[in-house]
């Protein structure tokens, strides 16, 4: 339903959204935002794969962002500022991600970038951030390859993939399940993570019974599943996404009945729907809170927003809602005329931020704001249980 969310400018290919922001996430944000009529505006730039193969993954995230912006739309602004979010489509093309970022910075004169998703494009954009001293707040991925070195202008708002694997192995070790098979995506991401998994396993007294590369298209999934089964593990770590997950999960139950733990990137709404019965019993790490919980102002406000929008309260929609909420708080702290410099200064002083119960900590040396990871399981009906 991306067409319903965006109105493209056919000549420029730009997709623009303008919203008036104010409080939405419990008392933490309600007290944070000005309620007076907005008198100015601040531009924020975003590049997302709105078309192409990643569109089904991104669409619920965008819906979550929009829900937050809609919720606050009638209440005035942030410190008297109207928010103009300019979102450009990169179609999962790294060159287009860089072109979009350059256009947003140099032509649109945005005060900050926000919510990029495509890892190869993000990697190529990092030098541009440094060149223009432009902050980028929040990315919709946990790639450690982006975070392994300190990035002076990149601020992540959710846990990394390494954090997710650490939680998987820690949980399994506590259950005395320490003989682990690893099925990893046969690409740069999977190969980058493999030695990290070995280090984490060693630190928790676990061993790797086998490590098998799954083709991104899933074509070798039967052989991978057989290799996993033959190694007689206590559990399986599945470090993959997309078709690799679909194919492997449809094969692995024939080879072994042990628990399978997958990353949050394998638990998207689109992928779970495609998995169907094969998803039953799959444990999935999550980097945002349980979306139907009533235990925090964030999830309460999110649930209300989803009901008003007629949407299911899913993890990916909550991620978009949360990230937009964090953006609002950063802009509030940046003052009445946000600029790249004031935004950078504001977020680097957010040592104890509380976004409706979701806590973040940034300073000049630490730009990864959260290490929160939860573990859930998919039930027979494709819904998450805890």
C-alpha positions as a LaTeX table, in Angstrom:
\begin{tabular}{lrrr}
\hline
Residue & $x$ (\AA) & $y$ (\AA) & $z$ (\AA) \\
\hline
Unk1 & 0.00 & 0.00 & 0.00 \\
Unk2 & 2.92 & 2.36 & $-0.52$ \\
Unk3 & 0.92 & 4.32 & $-3.09$ \\
Unk4 & $-1.60$ & 5.19 & $-0.38$ \\
Unk5 & 1.14 & 6.52 & 1.87 \\
Unk6 & 3.05 & 8.64 & $-0.61$ \\
Unk7 & 2.25 & 10.93 & $-3.50$ \\
Unk8 & 5.19 & 10.88 & $-5.95$ \\
Unk9 & 6.33 & 13.89 & $-7.90$ \\
Unk10 & 6.49 & 12.28 & $-11.36$ \\
Unk11 & 9.09 & 14.69 & $-12.70$ \\
Unk12 & 11.57 & 14.52 & $-9.84$ \\
Unk13 & 10.88 & 11.02 & $-8.53$ \\
Unk14 & 10.68 & 12.55 & $-5.06$ \\
Unk15 & 8.23 & 11.35 & $-2.47$ \\
Unk16 & 7.36 & 14.01 & 0.08 \\
Unk17 & 5.49 & 14.02 & 3.36 \\
Unk18 & 4.72 & 17.04 & 5.53 \\
Unk19 & 3.42 & 16.58 & 9.04 \\
Unk20 & 2.94 & 18.70 & 12.13 \\
Unk21 & 4.47 & 16.93 & 15.12 \\
Unk22 & 3.68 & 16.99 & 18.83 \\
Unk23 & 3.38 & 14.66 & 21.78 \\
Unk24 & 2.22 & 11.11 & 21.29 \\
Unk25 & 4.14 & 8.64 & 23.39 \\
Unk26 & 2.89 & 8.89 & 26.97 \\
Unk27 & 4.05 & 11.54 & 29.38 \\
Unk28 & 7.66 & 11.30 & 28.17 \\
Unk29 & 6.79 & 12.86 & 24.83 \\
Unk30 & 3.61 & 14.64 & 25.86 \\
Unk31 & 5.54 & 16.99 & 28.07 \\
Unk32 & 8.32 & 17.30 & 25.56 \\
Unk33 & 6.60 & 19.02 & 22.67 \\
Unk34 & 5.31 & 22.52 & 22.24 \\
Unk35 & 1.57 & 22.90 & 21.84 \\
Unk36 & 1.62 & 26.36 & 20.31 \\
Unk37 & 0.92 & 26.93 & 16.66 \\
Unk38 & 4.04 & 26.15 & 14.63 \\
Unk39 & 5.65 & 29.24 & 13.17 \\
Unk40 & 8.58 & 27.72 & 11.25 \\
Unk41 & 9.64 & 24.46 & 9.69 \\
Unk42 & 12.52 & 22.01 & 9.78 \\
Unk43 & 13.33 & 19.61 & 6.95 \\
Unk44 & 14.34 & 16.00 & 7.63 \\
Unk45 & 15.55 & 13.70 & 4.85 \\
Unk46 & 15.09 & 9.97 & 4.38 \\
Unk47 & 16.03 & 7.39 & 1.74 \\
Unk48 & 14.19 & 4.05 & 1.72 \\
Unk49 & 13.62 & 1.19 & $-0.76$ \\
Unk50 & 9.97 & 2.03 & $-1.37$ \\
Unk51 & 9.96 & 0.03 & $-4.58$ \\
Unk52 & 11.68 & $-3.20$ & $-5.56$ \\
Unk53 & 12.16 & $-6.42$ & $-3.58$ \\
Unk54 & 12.45 & $-4.72$ & $-0.17$ \\
Unk55 & 9.20 & $-2.82$ & $-0.47$ \\
Unk56 & 7.17 & $-5.40$ & 1.54 \\
Unk57 & 9.74 & $-5.17$ & 4.35 \\
Unk58 & 9.77 & $-1.38$ & 4.44 \\
Unk59 & 6.05 & $-0.74$ & 4.01 \\
Unk60 & 4.99 & $-1.59$ & 7.61 \\
Unk61 & 7.87 & 0.51 & 8.97 \\
Unk62 & 6.66 & 3.47 & 6.96 \\
Unk63 & 3.14 & 2.90 & 8.25 \\
Unk64 & 4.48 & 3.05 & 11.81 \\
Unk65 & 6.31 & 6.31 & 11.13 \\
Unk66 & 3.20 & 7.78 & 9.56 \\
Unk67 & 1.05 & 6.72 & 12.50 \\
Unk68 & 3.23 & 8.66 & 14.93 \\
Unk69 & 3.27 & 11.71 & 12.69 \\
Unk70 & $-0.49$ & 11.55 & 12.21 \\
Unk71 & $-1.08$ & 11.19 & 15.95 \\
Unk72 & 0.79 & 14.39 & 16.66 \\
Unk73 & $-0.32$ & 16.25 & 13.56 \\
Unk74 & $-2.99$ & 18.39 & 15.15 \\
Unk75 & $-1.03$ & 19.61 & 18.18 \\
Unk76 & 1.30 & 22.30 & 16.94 \\
Unk77 & 4.88 & 21.22 & 16.39 \\
Unk78 & 8.20 & 20.75 & 18.12 \\
Unk79 & 9.30 & 23.98 & 19.81 \\
Unk80 & 7.18 & 25.89 & 17.31 \\
Unk81 & 8.66 & 24.07 & 14.33 \\
Unk82 & 6.73 & 22.24 & 11.62 \\
Unk83 & 8.38 & 18.97 & 10.51 \\
Unk84 & 8.77 & 18.30 & 6.81 \\
Unk85 & 9.91 & 14.72 & 6.22 \\
Unk86 & 11.19 & 14.28 & 2.67 \\
Unk87 & 11.43 & 10.59 & 1.74 \\
Unk88 & 13.14 & 9.52 & $-1.49$ \\
Unk89 & 13.00 & 6.06 & $-3.03$ \\
Unk90 & 16.34 & 4.31 & $-3.54$ \\
Unk91 & 14.83 & 1.00 & $-4.79$ \\
Unk92 & 17.62 & $-0.88$ & $-2.89$ \\
Unk93 & 20.22 & 0.56 & $-5.26$ \\
Unk94 & 23.34 & 1.73 & $-3.37$ \\
Unk95 & 24.16 & 4.42 & $-5.92$ \\
Unk96 & 20.65 & 5.84 & $-5.60$ \\
Unk97 & 20.93 & 5.87 & $-1.81$ \\
Unk98 & 24.04 & 8.05 & $-2.08$ \\
Unk99 & 22.45 & 10.26 & $-4.74$ \\
Unk100 & 19.38 & 10.68 & $-2.56$ \\
Unk101 & 21.47 & 11.60 & 0.47 \\
Unk102 & 23.45 & 14.14 & $-1.53$ \\
Unk103 & 20.28 & 15.66 & $-2.92$ \\
Unk104 & 18.69 & 15.89 & 0.51 \\
Unk105 & 21.76 & 17.56 & 1.97 \\
Unk106 & 22.80 & 19.85 & $-0.87$ \\
Unk107 & 19.51 & 20.70 & $-2.58$ \\
Unk108 & 16.87 & 20.24 & 0.11 \\
Unk109 & 19.08 & 21.61 & 2.90 \\
Unk110 & 17.76 & 19.17 & 5.50 \\
Unk111 & 18.67 & 19.64 & 9.14 \\
Unk112 & 19.22 & 15.90 & 9.60 \\
Unk113 & 18.91 & 12.58 & 7.83 \\
Unk114 & 16.69 & 9.91 & 9.37 \\
Unk115 & 15.70 & 6.26 & 9.09 \\
Unk116 & 17.77 & 4.86 & 6.23 \\
Unk117 & 17.51 & 1.09 & 5.75 \\
Unk118 & 19.54 & $-0.40$ & 2.89 \\
Unk119 & 22.94 & $-1.45$ & 4.25 \\
Unk120 & 25.05 & $-1.28$ & 1.06 \\
Unk121 & 23.69 & 2.19 & 0.35 \\
Unk122 & 24.21 & 3.27 & 3.95 \\
Unk123 & 27.84 & 2.17 & 3.87 \\
Unk124 & 28.46 & 4.30 & 0.80 \\
Unk125 & 26.66 & 7.25 & 2.40 \\
Unk126 & 28.85 & 7.42 & 5.52 \\
Unk127 & 31.64 & 9.46 & 3.87 \\
Unk128 & 29.03 & 11.97 & 2.70 \\
Unk129 & 27.83 & 12.41 & 6.27 \\
Unk130 & 31.36 & 13.21 & 7.37 \\
Unk131 & 31.92 & 15.58 & 4.45 \\
Unk132 & 28.85 & 17.64 & 5.34 \\
Unk133 & 28.89 & 17.02 & 9.12 \\
Unk134 & 25.32 & 15.77 & 8.73 \\
Unk135 & 23.76 & 13.56 & 11.45 \\
Unk136 & 21.77 & 10.46 & 10.51 \\
Unk137 & 19.39 & 9.39 & 13.26 \\
Unk138 & 18.13 & 5.82 & 13.37 \\
Unk139 & 18.62 & 3.11 & 10.76 \\
Unk140 & 16.30 & 0.20 & 10.08 \\
Unk141 & 18.96 & $-2.49$ & 10.31 \\
Unk142 & 21.32 & $-3.90$ & 12.92 \\
Unk143 & 24.32 & $-4.43$ & 10.66 \\
Unk144 & 27.52 & $-4.62$ & 12.69 \\
Unk145 & 29.53 & $-3.85$ & 9.58 \\
Unk146 & 28.09 & $-0.32$ & 9.84 \\
Unk147 & 28.75 & $-0.05$ & 13.58 \\
Unk148 & 32.13 & $-1.75$ & 14.04 \\
Unk149 & 33.98 & 1.58 & 13.84 \\
Unk150 & 32.89 & 4.80 & 15.51 \\
Unk151 & 30.86 & 6.83 & 13.02 \\
Unk152 & 30.82 & 10.48 & 14.17 \\
Unk153 & 27.56 & 11.36 & 12.42 \\
Unk154 & 25.60 & 8.08 & 12.59 \\
Unk155 & 23.33 & 7.38 & 15.58 \\
Unk156 & 21.65 & 3.98 & 15.87 \\
Unk157 & 18.57 & 3.57 & 18.03 \\
Unk158 & 18.22 & $-0.22$ & 18.30 \\
Unk159 & 20.46 & $-3.17$ & 19.10 \\
Unk160 & 22.95 & $-4.63$ & 16.64 \\
Unk161 & 22.85 & $-8.10$ & 15.13 \\
Unk162 & 25.77 & $-9.05$ & 17.37 \\
Unk163 & 23.60 & $-8.03$ & 20.35 \\
Unk164 & 20.89 & $-10.33$ & 19.03 \\
Unk165 & 23.25 & $-13.28$ & 18.63 \\
Unk166 & 24.66 & $-12.64$ & 22.11 \\
Unk167 & 21.15 & $-12.88$ & 23.55 \\
Unk168 & 20.43 & $-16.07$ & 21.60 \\
Unk169 & 23.57 & $-17.83$ & 22.83 \\
Unk170 & 23.20 & $-16.55$ & 26.41 \\
Unk171 & 19.63 & $-17.86$ & 26.55 \\
Unk172 & 20.55 & $-21.24$ & 25.08 \\
Unk173 & 23.54 & $-21.61$ & 27.40 \\
Unk174 & 21.27 & $-20.96$ & 30.39 \\
Unk175 & 19.14 & $-23.87$ & 29.15 \\
Unk176 & 22.29 & $-26.02$ & 28.80 \\
Unk177 & 21.88 & $-26.11$ & 25.02 \\
Unk178 & 25.48 & $-25.47$ & 24.05 \\
Unk179 & 26.07 & $-27.54$ & 20.91 \\
Unk180 & 25.00 & $-25.10$ & 18.21 \\
Unk181 & 24.67 & $-25.36$ & 14.47 \\
Unk182 & 24.92 & $-22.13$ & 12.48 \\
Unk183 & 23.16 & $-21.61$ & 9.15 \\
Unk184 & 24.38 & $-18.29$ & 7.80 \\
Unk185 & 23.53 & $-16.36$ & 4.65 \\
Unk186 & 26.21 & $-16.89$ & 2.01 \\
Unk187 & 26.98 & $-13.23$ & 1.40 \\
Unk188 & 29.03 & $-10.44$ & 2.92 \\
Unk189 & 26.70 & $-10.12$ & 5.89 \\
Unk190 & 26.80 & $-13.82$ & 6.81 \\
Unk191 & 30.54 & $-14.17$ & 6.34 \\
Unk192 & 31.12 & $-11.05$ & 8.45 \\
Unk193 & 29.01 & $-12.45$ & 11.30 \\
Unk194 & 30.44 & $-15.98$ & 11.36 \\
Unk195 & 33.65 & $-15.24$ & 13.36 \\
Unk196 & 31.64 & $-13.07$ & 15.73 \\
Unk197 & 29.30 & $-15.98$ & 16.42 \\
Unk198 & 32.31 & $-18.19$ & 17.15 \\
Unk199 & 33.64 & $-15.64$ & 19.65 \\
Unk200 & 30.25 & $-15.31$ & 21.36 \\
Unk201 & 29.83 & $-19.10$ & 21.56 \\
Unk202 & 33.26 & $-19.50$ & 23.14 \\
Unk203 & 32.53 & $-16.80$ & 25.70 \\
Unk204 & 29.41 & $-18.69$ & 26.82 \\
Unk205 & 30.94 & $-22.17$ & 26.83 \\
Unk206 & 29.16 & $-23.26$ & 23.65 \\
Unk207 & 30.58 & $-25.07$ & 20.63 \\
Unk208 & 29.71 & $-24.87$ & 16.93 \\
Unk209 & 28.74 & $-28.30$ & 15.62 \\
Unk210 & 28.63 & $-27.05$ & 12.03 \\
Unk211 & 28.51 & $-23.81$ & 10.08 \\
Unk212 & 26.74 & $-24.07$ & 6.75 \\
Unk213 & 26.28 & $-21.27$ & 4.19 \\
Unk214 & 22.74 & $-20.87$ & 2.84 \\
Unk215 & 22.46 & $-19.36$ & $-0.64$ \\
Unk216 & 20.54 & $-16.06$ & $-0.63$ \\
Unk217 & 18.00 & $-17.62$ & $-3.01$ \\
Unk218 & 17.68 & $-20.69$ & $-0.80$ \\
Unk219 & 18.61 & $-23.10$ & $-3.60$ \\
Unk220 & 20.94 & $-25.19$ & $-1.41$ \\
Unk221 & 18.62 & $-25.29$ & 1.61 \\
Unk222 & 18.07 & $-29.10$ & 1.49 \\
Unk223 & 21.81 & $-29.76$ & 1.68 \\
Unk224 & 22.24 & $-27.18$ & 4.44 \\
Unk225 & 19.44 & $-28.69$ & 6.47 \\
Unk226 & 20.95 & $-32.16$ & 6.09 \\
Unk227 & 24.35 & $-30.86$ & 7.24 \\
Unk228 & 22.74 & $-29.29$ & 10.28 \\
Unk229 & 20.90 & $-32.47$ & 11.18 \\
Unk230 & 23.98 & $-34.64$ & 10.72 \\
Unk231 & 25.93 & $-32.50$ & 13.21 \\
Unk232 & 23.41 & $-33.36$ & 15.96 \\
Unk233 & 23.13 & $-29.90$ & 17.52 \\
Unk234 & 21.12 & $-28.86$ & 20.57 \\
Unk235 & 19.87 & $-25.79$ & 18.71 \\
Unk236 & 20.26 & $-23.93$ & 15.41 \\
Unk237 & 21.18 & $-20.28$ & 14.89 \\
Unk238 & 19.73 & $-19.00$ & 11.62 \\
Unk239 & 21.55 & $-15.85$ & 10.51 \\
Unk240 & 19.74 & $-15.07$ & 7.29 \\
Unk241 & 16.88 & $-13.14$ & 5.73 \\
Unk242 & 14.42 & $-13.34$ & 2.85 \\
Unk243 & 14.35 & $-16.40$ & 0.61 \\
Unk244 & 17.19 & $-18.07$ & 2.51 \\
Unk245 & 14.98 & $-18.17$ & 5.61 \\
Unk246 & 11.94 & $-19.38$ & 3.69 \\
Unk247 & 13.79 & $-22.27$ & 2.07 \\
Unk248 & 15.79 & $-23.31$ & 5.11 \\
Unk249 & 12.82 & $-23.34$ & 7.50 \\
Unk250 & 10.83 & $-25.47$ & 5.08 \\
Unk251 & 13.63 & $-28.06$ & 5.07 \\
Unk252 & 15.17 & $-28.03$ & 8.52 \\
Unk253 & 12.28 & $-29.72$ & 10.34 \\
Unk254 & 12.85 & $-32.80$ & 8.22 \\
Unk255 & 16.43 & $-32.98$ & 9.45 \\
Unk256 & 16.15 & $-32.07$ & 13.14 \\
Unk257 & 13.56 & $-31.18$ & 15.77 \\
Unk258 & 15.81 & $-28.95$ & 17.92 \\
Unk259 & 14.97 & $-25.27$ & 18.49 \\
Unk260 & 15.77 & $-22.79$ & 15.74 \\
Unk261 & 16.64 & $-19.19$ & 16.68 \\
Unk262 & 16.42 & $-16.50$ & 13.99 \\
Unk263 & 17.31 & $-12.81$ & 13.86 \\
Unk264 & 14.74 & $-10.02$ & 13.92 \\
Unk265 & 15.36 & $-9.43$ & 10.21 \\
Unk266 & 13.82 & $-12.87$ & 9.62 \\
Unk267 & 10.71 & $-11.97$ & 11.62 \\
Unk268 & 9.23 & $-9.27$ & 9.42 \\
Unk269 & 5.50 & $-9.30$ & 8.77 \\
Unk270 & 6.01 & $-10.13$ & 5.10 \\
Unk271 & 8.36 & $-13.06$ & 5.77 \\
Unk272 & 6.30 & $-14.58$ & 8.58 \\
Unk273 & 3.22 & $-14.50$ & 6.35 \\
Unk274 & 5.12 & $-16.39$ & 3.66 \\
Unk275 & 6.51 & $-18.96$ & 6.09 \\
Unk276 & 3.06 & $-20.07$ & 7.19 \\
Unk277 & 3.13 & $-23.35$ & 9.14 \\
Unk278 & 6.92 & $-23.56$ & 8.75 \\
Unk279 & 7.24 & $-20.65$ & 11.20 \\
Unk280 & 5.64 & $-22.57$ & 14.06 \\
Unk281 & 8.01 & $-22.77$ & 17.03 \\
Unk282 & 10.61 & $-20.47$ & 15.51 \\
Unk283 & 12.30 & $-18.33$ & 18.16 \\
Unk284 & 13.01 & $-14.79$ & 16.96 \\
Unk285 & 15.04 & $-12.06$ & 18.60 \\
Unk286 & 13.45 & $-8.60$ & 18.65 \\
Unk287 & 15.03 & $-5.16$ & 18.99 \\
Unk288 & 11.88 & $-3.24$ & 19.95 \\
Unk289 & 9.41 & $-4.01$ & 22.77 \\
Unk290 & 6.50 & $-6.42$ & 22.47 \\
Unk291 & 4.03 & $-4.41$ & 20.36 \\
Unk292 & 0.82 & $-5.52$ & 22.07 \\
Unk293 & 2.12 & $-4.94$ & 25.58 \\
Unk294 & 0.20 & $-2.51$ & 27.78 \\
Unk295 & 3.09 & $-2.10$ & 30.19 \\
Unk296 & 4.68 & 1.09 & 28.82 \\
Unk297 & 3.48 & 4.48 & 27.56 \\
Unk298 & 5.19 & 3.75 & 24.23 \\
Unk299 & 3.33 & 0.51 & 23.51 \\
Unk300 & 0.05 & 1.87 & 24.89 \\
Unk301 & 0.19 & 4.88 & 22.56 \\
Unk302 & 1.27 & 2.66 & 19.68 \\
Unk303 & $-1.62$ & 0.26 & 20.22 \\
Unk304 & $-4.09$ & 3.13 & 20.23 \\
Unk305 & $-2.57$ & 4.55 & 17.05 \\
Unk306 & $-2.81$ & 1.18 & 15.30 \\
Unk307 & $-6.45$ & 0.77 & 16.28 \\
Unk308 & $-7.29$ & 4.19 & 14.91 \\
Unk309 & $-5.41$ & 3.43 & 11.70 \\
Unk310 & $-7.02$ & 0.01 & 11.32 \\
Unk311 & $-3.62$ & $-1.73$ & 11.31 \\
Unk312 & $-2.27$ & $-4.70$ & 13.24 \\
Unk313 & 0.27 & $-3.78$ & 15.95 \\
Unk314 & 3.35 & $-5.55$ & 14.55 \\
Unk315 & 7.03 & $-5.34$ & 15.43 \\
Unk316 & 8.00 & $-3.60$ & 12.20 \\
Unk317 & 5.28 & $-0.97$ & 12.58 \\
Unk318 & 6.40 & $-0.35$ & 16.15 \\
Unk319 & 9.97 & 0.12 & 14.92 \\
Unk320 & 8.83 & 2.91 & 12.62 \\
Unk321 & 6.67 & 4.45 & 15.35 \\
Unk322 & 9.53 & 4.31 & 17.86 \\
Unk323 & 12.12 & 5.76 & 15.49 \\
Unk324 & 9.84 & 8.68 & 14.63 \\
Unk325 & 9.27 & 9.24 & 18.34 \\
Unk326 & 13.03 & 9.38 & 18.93 \\
Unk327 & 13.40 & 11.87 & 16.10 \\
Unk328 & 10.80 & 14.10 & 17.76 \\
Unk329 & 12.66 & 14.01 & 21.08 \\
Unk330 & 15.98 & 14.87 & 19.42 \\
Unk331 & 14.40 & 17.84 & 17.64 \\
Unk332 & 12.85 & 19.04 & 20.89 \\
Unk333 & 16.23 & 19.00 & 22.58 \\
Unk334 & 17.89 & 20.70 & 19.61 \\
Unk335 & 15.98 & 23.92 & 20.33 \\
Unk336 & 13.74 & 26.29 & 18.36 \\
Unk337 & 15.80 & 26.34 & 15.13 \\
Unk338 & 17.25 & 22.85 & 14.60 \\
Unk339 & 20.34 & 22.62 & 12.39 \\
Unk340 & 22.83 & 19.79 & 11.77 \\
Unk341 & 25.10 & 21.28 & 14.44 \\
Unk342 & 22.40 & 21.73 & 17.11 \\
Unk343 & 20.93 & 18.29 & 16.40 \\
Unk344 & 24.38 & 16.71 & 16.70 \\
Unk345 & 24.97 & 18.50 & 19.99 \\
Unk346 & 21.56 & 17.56 & 21.34 \\
Unk347 & 21.77 & 13.83 & 20.66 \\
Unk348 & 25.31 & 13.57 & 22.00 \\
Unk349 & 23.96 & 14.89 & 25.33 \\
Unk350 & 21.07 & 12.42 & 25.53 \\
Unk351 & 22.71 & 10.24 & 28.15 \\
Unk352 & 19.47 & 9.13 & 29.82 \\
Unk353 & 16.65 & 9.46 & 27.29 \\
Unk354 & 13.36 & 7.74 & 28.03 \\
Unk355 & 10.97 & 7.38 & 25.07 \\
Unk356 & 7.81 & 6.14 & 26.75 \\
Unk357 & 9.74 & 3.42 & 28.61 \\
Unk358 & 12.26 & 2.68 & 25.84 \\
Unk359 & 15.62 & 3.91 & 27.13 \\
Unk360 & 18.50 & 5.29 & 25.10 \\
Unk361 & 21.95 & 6.54 & 25.99 \\
Unk362 & 24.22 & 8.59 & 23.72 \\
Unk363 & 27.35 & 10.62 & 24.23 \\
Unk364 & 30.17 & 11.89 & 22.04 \\
Unk365 & 31.97 & 8.54 & 22.11 \\
Unk366 & 28.96 & 6.21 & 22.03 \\
Unk367 & 26.51 & 6.53 & 19.16 \\
Unk368 & 24.76 & 3.16 & 19.52 \\
Unk369 & 21.92 & 4.16 & 21.80 \\
Unk370 & 20.37 & 0.82 & 22.76 \\
Unk371 & 21.31 & $-2.83$ & 23.27 \\
Unk372 & 17.77 & $-3.97$ & 24.09 \\
Unk373 & 16.98 & $-7.48$ & 22.77 \\
Unk374 & 13.95 & $-9.63$ & 23.54 \\
Unk375 & 13.24 & $-13.20$ & 22.45 \\
Unk376 & 9.83 & $-14.28$ & 21.19 \\
Unk377 & 8.38 & $-17.36$ & 19.55 \\
Unk378 & 5.97 & $-17.82$ & 16.69 \\
Unk379 & 2.86 & $-19.84$ & 17.40 \\
Unk380 & 0.78 & $-22.04$ & 15.13 \\
Unk381 & $-1.26$ & $-19.09$ & 13.92 \\
Unk382 & 1.79 & $-17.06$ & 12.90 \\
Unk383 & 1.47 & $-14.69$ & 15.85 \\
Unk384 & 4.23 & $-13.98$ & 18.33 \\
Unk385 & 4.03 & $-15.35$ & 21.85 \\
Unk386 & 6.38 & $-14.70$ & 24.77 \\
\hline
\end{tabular}
